[in-house]
Amino acid sequence: MRIEEAIQQKKFKSEFQKAQINLLYTASWMEQLSGHVLKDQKISWQQFNILRILKGMYPKPATVTLLGERMIDKMSNASRLVEKLRQKGLVERSPCEVDRRRVDVRLTEKGRELLSVASRKMEETMEQIFQTISEEEAIDLNNILDKIRLSNCPII
């Protein structure tokens, strides 16, 4: 569905405004879709993001600060998300052996198993979505998105 139909707006101030709205709308749509796909695993997409970061670091631990820095959603409270994952038995927290002020976070076996199932479902869904564009278009899209973030606009 075209953005004009999705938000029921026929005219935009400029193609740049249309692109901005389209990008924000699509990001929100992808976030909602991800949440729906992960609902069966009883995790949010932000929790999924933390599990993926930990998997990428495995068997090394990560600090909560590092997780927050690497997360897609920078507004998320990494400490709160880690605690929820710990309560579900998906991660474990332990004092850092080198620095007592730090807390190390590691993926548990249960976390790896859940992440495997969740990742498979996410990949299947994303394959279905992205089958509408070619690999060349995906490369172009990635380049355009990277270019937008290189605008040197200060983050508020």
PyMOL commands that set and color helices and strands:
alter all, ss='L'
color gray80, all
select helices_A, chain A and resi 3-7+15-41+45-57+64-70+78-87+109-130+135-149
alter helices_A, ss='H'
color red, helices_A
select strands_A, chain A and resi 62-63+91-95+103-107
alter strands_A, ss='S'
color yellow, strands_A
deselect
rebuild
show_as cartoon
